[in-house]
Amino acid sequence: MTATPTGPRARVRVTGPRTGRRRPTTVAAEIDARTELGAVYMRSLVRSQLRLAVGVVLVLAATLGAVPLAFTLAPSLGHVELLGVPVAWLVLGVLAYPFLVGLAIAYVRRAERNEAAFRDLLDAREPR
């Protein structure tokens, strides 16, 4: 060490560049850390699930919602009977429930498919 007019210089140890905070290395870590990239991935999943839910509600409204409308627009349908039971009762009391169960099963399968596609997207983005 050489002396300067103000005294000896202090030693400085250089160990590496200062990086501050380390960035997450995986997409899942990006999501957990709530970074901008993680937010983009989560928005894409939420958007696809919302699109699915809106589609299911529209199908439900167009089918079961149309039944009361049909009986209102054509009042003579309210007097039609099948096997001694009014058609309105058969449609709303019997046929509606299997339709709702089928719609629910289709919704769950599609939602699981959306989540599997999201998982596949995350797995494809993971560093090897």
Secondary structure as UniProt FT lines:
FT   STRAND          3..4
FT   TURN            5..6
FT   STRAND          7..8
FT   HELIX           27..32
FT   TURN            33..34
FT   HELIX           36..63
FT   TURN            64..65
FT   HELIX           66..73
FT   HELIX           75..79
FT   STRAND          81..82
FT   TURN            83..84
FT   STRAND          85..86
FT   HELIX           87..89
FT   HELIX           90..95
FT   HELIX           96..125
//
